[in-house]
Amino acid sequence: MTGSALATSEGSARQNVRFPVLPGRTPVSHGTDTTCESYRTGHRDASIEYAEEKAKLQKSHDAFVDSVGVMLNEMEARYRDESLSLIARLFSAVAPAMARASSLSEIMSLVEERITRSGDELKLRVHPDLVSHLPGKAQKTLSENPRINLETDEACSPSAIDAKWAKGGFVSDPDALIEEILKTLGSEAPGAEETNDEQ
């Protein structure tokens, strides 16, 4: 085989060789001698640079993931805090009227059961504002029936009832229950434990 034919054969073989190329790098020329020291040094440096860039990208990705996690946690805490605050405001707005209505109904039931049916003497201690919300006929019954001893006391909570009769009695204070519920809602808000610890 002649020298030119040998060169042509080697050139064809070299053209079929695929050189490994790092991502984003320019492919080496087919005429590059990959066995020389300068090529190996350049390839090593490029590999180190690529590894460093990959590490930087991974670090940036991890930082982004962490920041998203922090943001989501803050959003969740804020949403929970705002939701609890809204529930507390709604509850505090409607609960007193509901408590008053329940106590008024309880007073009428007591009069019906203890006075009309059982013939007991009934002693009631309530806040004066609670009595003022009773219908006129019910107020007249409470004030004029000789078997009913009505005591109005401003020291009572607005919807509280202290009832006594010969063989029993009971105390109802829905306002205290409302305060307890609002206190519980407040303690459930994020940061409440830290505030309590600081106090």
C-alpha atoms as an extended CHARMM CRD file, in Angstrom:
* protein
*
       199  EXT
         1         1  MET       CA              0.0000000000        0.0000000000        0.0000000000  PROA      1               0.0000000000
         2         2  THR       CA              1.3810000000        3.3590000000       -0.9870000000  PROA      2               0.0000000000
         3         3  GLY       CA              1.9620000000        6.1960000000        1.4610000000  PROA      3               0.0000000000
         4         4  SER       CA             -0.8810000000        8.2470000000        0.0480000000  PROA      4               0.0000000000
         5         5  ALA       CA             -3.2760000000        5.3070000000        0.2640000000  PROA      5               0.0000000000
         6         6  LEU       CA             -2.2010000000        4.6800000000        3.8670000000  PROA      6               0.0000000000
         7         7  ALA       CA             -2.7770000000        8.3260000000        4.7350000000  PROA      7               0.0000000000
         8         8  THR       CA             -6.2000000000        8.2020000000        3.1290000000  PROA      8               0.0000000000
         9         9  SER       CA             -7.0730000000        5.0730000000        5.0800000000  PROA      9               0.0000000000
        10        10  GLU       CA             -5.9510000000        6.6180000000        8.3870000000  PROA      10              0.0000000000
        11        11  GLY       CA             -7.8730000000        9.7960000000        7.5710000000  PROA      11              0.0000000000
        12        12  SER       CA            -11.0470000000        7.8000000000        6.9270000000  PROA      12              0.0000000000
        13        13  ALA       CA            -10.6290000000        5.9090000000       10.1930000000  PROA      13              0.0000000000
        14        14  ARG       CA            -10.0310000000        9.1430000000       12.0880000000  PROA      14              0.0000000000
        15        15  GLN       CA            -13.1760000000       10.6780000000       10.6070000000  PROA      15              0.0000000000
        16        16  ASN       CA            -15.2180000000        7.8000000000       12.0370000000  PROA      16              0.0000000000
        17        17  VAL       CA            -13.9230000000        8.3780000000       15.5680000000  PROA      17              0.0000000000
        18        18  ARG       CA            -16.3990000000       10.2270000000       17.9270000000  PROA      18              0.0000000000
        19        19  PHE       CA            -14.6560000000       12.3980000000       20.4590000000  PROA      19              0.0000000000
        20        20  PRO       CA            -16.4030000000       12.8730000000       23.8660000000  PROA      20              0.0000000000
        21        21  VAL       CA            -17.4280000000       16.4910000000       24.2630000000  PROA      21              0.0000000000
        22        22  LEU       CA            -18.5400000000       18.1740000000       27.4640000000  PROA      22              0.0000000000
        23        23  PRO       CA            -21.9910000000       19.7740000000       27.3530000000  PROA      23              0.0000000000
        24        24  GLY       CA            -21.8690000000       23.2830000000       25.9520000000  PROA      24              0.0000000000
        25        25  ARG       CA            -18.3800000000       22.8090000000       24.5620000000  PROA      25              0.0000000000
        26        26  THR       CA            -17.2390000000       23.1320000000       20.9510000000  PROA      26              0.0000000000
        27        27  PRO       CA            -16.4220000000       19.7060000000       19.4530000000  PROA      27              0.0000000000
        28        28  VAL       CA            -12.7460000000       19.0890000000       18.8810000000  PROA      28              0.0000000000
        29        29  SER       CA            -11.4380000000       19.1930000000       15.3450000000  PROA      29              0.0000000000
        30        30  HSD       CA            -10.9060000000       15.8550000000       13.6470000000  PROA      30              0.0000000000
        31        31  GLY       CA             -7.2980000000       16.7900000000       13.3140000000  PROA      31              0.0000000000
        32        32  THR       CA             -6.7780000000       17.2200000000       17.0640000000  PROA      32              0.0000000000
        33        33  ASP       CA             -4.3260000000       14.8920000000       18.7090000000  PROA      33              0.0000000000
        34        34  THR       CA             -6.1840000000       13.6850000000       21.8100000000  PROA      34              0.0000000000
        35        35  THR       CA             -3.1630000000       11.8580000000       23.1430000000  PROA      35              0.0000000000
        36        36  CYS       CA             -1.0020000000       14.9060000000       23.6900000000  PROA      36              0.0000000000
        37        37  GLU       CA             -0.5010000000       16.4120000000       27.1510000000  PROA      37              0.0000000000
        38        38  SER       CA             -1.9980000000       19.8000000000       26.2680000000  PROA      38              0.0000000000
        39        39  TYR       CA             -5.2560000000       18.1560000000       25.1910000000  PROA      39              0.0000000000
        40        40  ARG       CA             -5.3970000000       16.1120000000       28.3700000000  PROA      40              0.0000000000
        41        41  THR       CA             -4.6980000000       19.1880000000       30.4680000000  PROA      41              0.0000000000
        42        42  GLY       CA             -7.3940000000       21.1750000000       28.6700000000  PROA      42              0.0000000000
        43        43  HSD       CA             -9.8480000000       18.3160000000       28.9980000000  PROA      43              0.0000000000
        44        44  ARG       CA             -9.1150000000       18.0180000000       32.7210000000  PROA      44              0.0000000000
        45        45  ASP       CA             -9.5090000000       21.7720000000       33.2570000000  PROA      45              0.0000000000
        46        46  ALA       CA            -12.7570000000       21.7620000000       31.2850000000  PROA      46              0.0000000000
        47        47  SER       CA            -14.0390000000       18.8630000000       33.3750000000  PROA      47              0.0000000000
        48        48  ILE       CA            -13.1910000000       20.6950000000       36.5950000000  PROA      48              0.0000000000
        49        49  GLU       CA            -14.8750000000       23.8630000000       35.3130000000  PROA      49              0.0000000000
        50        50  TYR       CA            -17.9650000000       21.8950000000       34.3040000000  PROA      50              0.0000000000
        51        51  ALA       CA            -18.1220000000       20.2040000000       37.7090000000  PROA      51              0.0000000000
        52        52  GLU       CA            -17.8260000000       23.5960000000       39.4270000000  PROA      52              0.0000000000
        53        53  GLU       CA            -20.5650000000       25.0800000000       37.2710000000  PROA      53              0.0000000000
        54        54  LYS       CA            -22.7810000000       22.0700000000       37.9500000000  PROA      54              0.0000000000
        55        55  ALA       CA            -22.1630000000       22.4270000000       41.6960000000  PROA      55              0.0000000000
        56        56  LYS       CA            -23.0270000000       26.1470000000       41.5150000000  PROA      56              0.0000000000
        57        57  LEU       CA            -26.2240000000       25.3570000000       39.6350000000  PROA      57              0.0000000000
        58        58  GLN       CA            -27.1450000000       22.6990000000       42.1980000000  PROA      58              0.0000000000
        59        59  LYS       CA            -26.4490000000       25.1240000000       45.0310000000  PROA      59              0.0000000000
        60        60  SER       CA            -28.6050000000       27.7510000000       43.3410000000  PROA      60              0.0000000000
        61        61  HSD       CA            -31.3550000000       25.1930000000       42.8320000000  PROA      61              0.0000000000
        62        62  ASP       CA            -31.2020000000       24.1010000000       46.4880000000  PROA      62              0.0000000000
        63        63  ALA       CA            -31.3520000000       27.7260000000       47.6330000000  PROA      63              0.0000000000
        64        64  PHE       CA            -34.3870000000       28.3150000000       45.4180000000  PROA      64              0.0000000000
        65        65  VAL       CA            -36.1270000000       25.2230000000       46.7990000000  PROA      65              0.0000000000
        66        66  ASP       CA            -35.3970000000       26.3720000000       50.3610000000  PROA      66              0.0000000000
        67        67  SER       CA            -36.7110000000       29.8710000000       49.6480000000  PROA      67              0.0000000000
        68        68  VAL       CA            -39.8980000000       28.4360000000       48.1530000000  PROA      68              0.0000000000
        69        69  GLY       CA            -40.3240000000       26.2400000000       51.2220000000  PROA      69              0.0000000000
        70        70  VAL       CA            -39.9040000000       29.2140000000       53.5520000000  PROA      70              0.0000000000
        71        71  MET       CA            -42.3520000000       31.2570000000       51.4820000000  PROA      71              0.0000000000
        72        72  LEU       CA            -44.9620000000       28.4820000000       51.5370000000  PROA      72              0.0000000000
        73        73  ASN       CA            -44.5800000000       28.0600000000       55.3080000000  PROA      73              0.0000000000
        74        74  GLU       CA            -45.0060000000       31.8000000000       55.8000000000  PROA      74              0.0000000000
        75        75  MET       CA            -48.0770000000       31.8120000000       53.5590000000  PROA      75              0.0000000000
        76        76  GLU       CA            -49.5710000000       28.8780000000       55.4510000000  PROA      76              0.0000000000
        77        77  ALA       CA            -48.9340000000       30.5380000000       58.8230000000  PROA      77              0.0000000000
        78        78  ARG       CA            -50.3650000000       33.8470000000       57.6000000000  PROA      78              0.0000000000
        79        79  TYR       CA            -53.4260000000       32.1330000000       56.1000000000  PROA      79              0.0000000000
        80        80  ARG       CA            -54.0190000000       30.1920000000       59.3210000000  PROA      80              0.0000000000
        81        81  ASP       CA            -53.5640000000       33.3040000000       61.4250000000  PROA      81              0.0000000000
        82        82  GLU       CA            -55.9370000000       35.3320000000       59.2530000000  PROA      82              0.0000000000
        83        83  SER       CA            -58.4850000000       32.5080000000       59.1970000000  PROA      83              0.0000000000
        84        84  LEU       CA            -58.4550000000       32.1770000000       62.9810000000  PROA      84              0.0000000000
        85        85  SER       CA            -58.7090000000       35.9430000000       63.3240000000  PROA      85              0.0000000000
        86        86  LEU       CA            -61.7060000000       36.0270000000       60.9760000000  PROA      86              0.0000000000
        87        87  ILE       CA            -63.4040000000       33.1780000000       62.8400000000  PROA      87              0.0000000000
        88        88  ALA       CA            -62.7980000000       34.9460000000       66.1470000000  PROA      88              0.0000000000
        89        89  ARG       CA            -64.2450000000       38.2270000000       64.8180000000  PROA      89              0.0000000000
        90        90  LEU       CA            -67.3160000000       36.5110000000       63.3870000000  PROA      90              0.0000000000
        91        91  PHE       CA            -67.8380000000       34.4980000000       66.5520000000  PROA      91              0.0000000000
        92        92  SER       CA            -67.4380000000       37.5140000000       68.8220000000  PROA      92              0.0000000000
        93        93  ALA       CA            -69.9430000000       39.3970000000       66.6500000000  PROA      93              0.0000000000
        94        94  VAL       CA            -72.7390000000       36.8110000000       66.6770000000  PROA      94              0.0000000000
        95        95  ALA       CA            -72.1290000000       34.8560000000       69.8870000000  PROA      95              0.0000000000
        96        96  PRO       CA            -73.4200000000       37.4990000000       72.3810000000  PROA      96              0.0000000000
        97        97  ALA       CA            -76.7770000000       37.7830000000       70.5860000000  PROA      97              0.0000000000
        98        98  MET       CA            -77.0640000000       33.9970000000       70.4170000000  PROA      98              0.0000000000
        99        99  ALA       CA            -76.1860000000       33.7000000000       74.1130000000  PROA      99              0.0000000000
       100       100  ARG       CA            -78.7680000000       36.3250000000       75.0330000000  PROA      100             0.0000000000
       101       101  ALA       CA            -81.4740000000       34.5800000000       72.9750000000  PROA      101             0.0000000000
       102       102  SER       CA            -80.6290000000       31.2650000000       74.6320000000  PROA      102             0.0000000000
       103       103  SER       CA            -80.8020000000       32.8070000000       78.1310000000  PROA      103             0.0000000000
       104       104  LEU       CA            -84.1080000000       34.5290000000       77.4190000000  PROA      104             0.0000000000
       105       105  SER       CA            -85.5460000000       31.2300000000       76.2590000000  PROA      105             0.0000000000
       106       106  GLU       CA            -84.1630000000       29.5650000000       79.3940000000  PROA      106             0.0000000000
       107       107  ILE       CA            -85.8500000000       32.1300000000       81.6500000000  PROA      107             0.0000000000
       108       108  MET       CA            -89.2200000000       31.5540000000       79.9840000000  PROA      108             0.0000000000
       109       109  SER       CA            -88.7580000000       27.7820000000       80.3240000000  PROA      109             0.0000000000
       110       110  LEU       CA            -87.9520000000       28.1830000000       84.0230000000  PROA      110             0.0000000000
       111       111  VAL       CA            -91.0790000000       30.2450000000       84.6210000000  PROA      111             0.0000000000
       112       112  GLU       CA            -93.2010000000       27.6930000000       82.7590000000  PROA      112             0.0000000000
       113       113  GLU       CA            -91.7070000000       24.6720000000       84.5240000000  PROA      113             0.0000000000
       114       114  ARG       CA            -91.1600000000       25.9900000000       88.0470000000  PROA      114             0.0000000000
       115       115  ILE       CA            -94.0860000000       28.3900000000       88.4540000000  PROA      115             0.0000000000
       116       116  THR       CA            -96.8400000000       27.1810000000       86.1330000000  PROA      116             0.0000000000
       117       117  ARG       CA            -96.3040000000       23.4130000000       86.4130000000  PROA      117             0.0000000000
       118       118  SER       CA            -94.5220000000       22.7530000000       89.7110000000  PROA      118             0.0000000000
       119       119  GLY       CA            -95.8160000000       25.6810000000       91.7430000000  PROA      119             0.0000000000
       120       120  ASP       CA            -92.3550000000       26.4040000000       93.1440000000  PROA      120             0.0000000000
       121       121  GLU       CA            -91.0050000000       29.6940000000       94.2740000000  PROA      121             0.0000000000
       122       122  LEU       CA            -88.3100000000       30.8450000000       91.8950000000  PROA      122             0.0000000000
       123       123  LYS       CA            -85.4160000000       33.1430000000       92.6330000000  PROA      123             0.0000000000
       124       124  LEU       CA            -83.6580000000       34.6530000000       89.6230000000  PROA      124             0.0000000000
       125       125  ARG       CA            -80.5440000000       36.7900000000       89.5640000000  PROA      125             0.0000000000
       126       126  VAL       CA            -79.7080000000       38.2780000000       86.1610000000  PROA      126             0.0000000000
       127       127  HSD       CA            -78.2370000000       41.3530000000       84.5150000000  PROA      127             0.0000000000
       128       128  PRO       CA            -80.8110000000       44.1550000000       84.0880000000  PROA      128             0.0000000000
       129       129  ASP       CA            -80.1340000000       44.3500000000       80.3440000000  PROA      129             0.0000000000
       130       130  LEU       CA            -81.1690000000       40.7160000000       79.9460000000  PROA      130             0.0000000000
       131       131  VAL       CA            -84.5690000000       41.4050000000       81.4820000000  PROA      131             0.0000000000
       132       132  SER       CA            -85.0560000000       44.4110000000       79.2030000000  PROA      132             0.0000000000
       133       133  HSD       CA            -84.8810000000       42.1140000000       76.1640000000  PROA      133             0.0000000000
       134       134  LEU       CA            -87.7990000000       39.9980000000       77.3710000000  PROA      134             0.0000000000
       135       135  PRO       CA            -91.2510000000       40.6240000000       75.8400000000  PROA      135             0.0000000000
       136       136  GLY       CA            -93.4170000000       43.0310000000       77.8430000000  PROA      136             0.0000000000
       137       137  LYS       CA            -95.7330000000       40.2560000000       79.0390000000  PROA      137             0.0000000000
       138       138  ALA       CA            -92.8070000000       38.1990000000       80.3230000000  PROA      138             0.0000000000
       139       139  GLN       CA            -91.3280000000       41.2240000000       82.1270000000  PROA      139             0.0000000000
       140       140  LYS       CA            -94.6880000000       41.8290000000       83.7860000000  PROA      140             0.0000000000
       141       141  THR       CA            -94.8480000000       38.1950000000       84.9120000000  PROA      141             0.0000000000
       142       142  LEU       CA            -91.3900000000       38.3490000000       86.4260000000  PROA      142             0.0000000000
       143       143  SER       CA            -92.0560000000       41.5920000000       88.2620000000  PROA      143             0.0000000000
       144       144  GLU       CA            -95.6410000000       40.8980000000       89.4510000000  PROA      144             0.0000000000
       145       145  ASN       CA            -95.8170000000       37.1690000000       90.1910000000  PROA      145             0.0000000000
       146       146  PRO       CA            -95.4570000000       36.7600000000       93.9660000000  PROA      146             0.0000000000
       147       147  ARG       CA            -93.6990000000       33.4120000000       93.6080000000  PROA      147             0.0000000000
       148       148  ILE       CA            -90.8950000000       34.9620000000       91.5640000000  PROA      148             0.0000000000
       149       149  ASN       CA            -88.0970000000       36.8190000000       93.2730000000  PROA      149             0.0000000000
       150       150  LEU       CA            -86.2740000000       38.6950000000       90.5300000000  PROA      150             0.0000000000
       151       151  GLU       CA            -82.9420000000       40.3020000000       91.3740000000  PROA      151             0.0000000000
       152       152  THR       CA            -81.1690000000       42.3520000000       88.7570000000  PROA      152             0.0000000000
       153       153  ASP       CA            -77.4410000000       42.6510000000       89.3160000000  PROA      153             0.0000000000
       154       154  GLU       CA            -75.0670000000       44.5630000000       87.0480000000  PROA      154             0.0000000000
       155       155  ALA       CA            -72.2250000000       42.4080000000       88.3770000000  PROA      155             0.0000000000
       156       156  CYS       CA            -73.6810000000       39.5100000000       86.4110000000  PROA      156             0.0000000000
       157       157  SER       CA            -72.4250000000       38.9490000000       82.8820000000  PROA      157             0.0000000000
       158       158  PRO       CA            -74.9570000000       40.0330000000       80.2160000000  PROA      158             0.0000000000
       159       159  SER       CA            -76.4250000000       36.5740000000       79.5680000000  PROA      159             0.0000000000
       160       160  ALA       CA            -75.8330000000       34.8350000000       82.8990000000  PROA      160             0.0000000000
       161       161  ILE       CA            -78.6660000000       33.2390000000       84.8750000000  PROA      161             0.0000000000
       162       162  ASP       CA            -78.4960000000       32.2910000000       88.5510000000  PROA      162             0.0000000000
       163       163  ALA       CA            -81.7010000000       30.4000000000       89.3480000000  PROA      163             0.0000000000
       164       164  LYS       CA            -82.7590000000       28.7580000000       92.6130000000  PROA      164             0.0000000000
       165       165  TRP       CA            -85.9110000000       26.9940000000       93.7820000000  PROA      165             0.0000000000
       166       166  ALA       CA            -86.8360000000       24.8140000000       96.7630000000  PROA      166             0.0000000000
       167       167  LYS       CA            -85.2370000000       21.5820000000       95.5920000000  PROA      167             0.0000000000
       168       168  GLY       CA            -82.6420000000       22.7520000000       93.1460000000  PROA      168             0.0000000000
       169       169  GLY       CA            -81.1540000000       25.4540000000       90.9950000000  PROA      169             0.0000000000
       170       170  PHE       CA            -78.5230000000       26.0960000000       88.3880000000  PROA      170             0.0000000000
       171       171  VAL       CA            -76.1340000000       28.7170000000       87.1220000000  PROA      171             0.0000000000
       172       172  SER       CA            -75.6840000000       29.3990000000       83.4280000000  PROA      172             0.0000000000
       173       173  ASP       CA            -72.9920000000       31.7530000000       82.1390000000  PROA      173             0.0000000000
       174       174  PRO       CA            -72.6990000000       31.5400000000       78.3390000000  PROA      174             0.0000000000
       175       175  ASP       CA            -70.6080000000       34.7120000000       78.2850000000  PROA      175             0.0000000000
       176       176  ALA       CA            -67.8370000000       32.9170000000       80.1740000000  PROA      176             0.0000000000
       177       177  LEU       CA            -67.9900000000       30.1400000000       77.5790000000  PROA      177             0.0000000000
       178       178  ILE       CA            -67.7010000000       32.7280000000       74.7910000000  PROA      178             0.0000000000
       179       179  GLU       CA            -64.6040000000       34.2170000000       76.4280000000  PROA      179             0.0000000000
       180       180  GLU       CA            -63.0630000000       30.7580000000       76.7810000000  PROA      180             0.0000000000
       181       181  ILE       CA            -63.6720000000       29.9620000000       73.1130000000  PROA      181             0.0000000000
       182       182  LEU       CA            -62.1650000000       33.2910000000       72.0120000000  PROA      182             0.0000000000
       183       183  LYS       CA            -59.1880000000       32.6660000000       74.2790000000  PROA      183             0.0000000000
       184       184  THR       CA            -58.7060000000       29.2280000000       72.7140000000  PROA      184             0.0000000000
       185       185  LEU       CA            -58.9010000000       30.6820000000       69.2020000000  PROA      185             0.0000000000
       186       186  GLY       CA            -56.3140000000       33.2850000000       70.1580000000  PROA      186             0.0000000000
       187       187  SER       CA            -53.9620000000       30.6710000000       71.6030000000  PROA      187             0.0000000000
       188       188  GLU       CA            -54.1800000000       28.6820000000       68.3600000000  PROA      188             0.0000000000
       189       189  ALA       CA            -52.8430000000       31.5750000000       66.2810000000  PROA      189             0.0000000000
       190       190  PRO       CA            -49.1970000000       31.2470000000       65.0870000000  PROA      190             0.0000000000
       191       191  GLY       CA            -46.7650000000       32.9980000000       67.4180000000  PROA      191             0.0000000000
       192       192  ALA       CA            -49.1370000000       32.8650000000       70.3720000000  PROA      192             0.0000000000
       193       193  GLU       CA            -46.8870000000       30.4280000000       72.2550000000  PROA      193             0.0000000000
       194       194  GLU       CA            -43.8690000000       32.6970000000       71.7430000000  PROA      194             0.0000000000
       195       195  THR       CA            -45.8630000000       35.6820000000       73.0050000000  PROA      195             0.0000000000
       196       196  ASN       CA            -47.0020000000       33.7300000000       76.0500000000  PROA      196             0.0000000000
       197       197  ASP       CA            -43.4280000000       32.6090000000       76.7540000000  PROA      197             0.0000000000
       198       198  GLU       CA            -42.1690000000       36.1900000000       76.5730000000  PROA      198             0.0000000000
       199       199  GLN       CA            -44.7930000000       37.2300000000       79.1180000000  PROA      199             0.0000000000
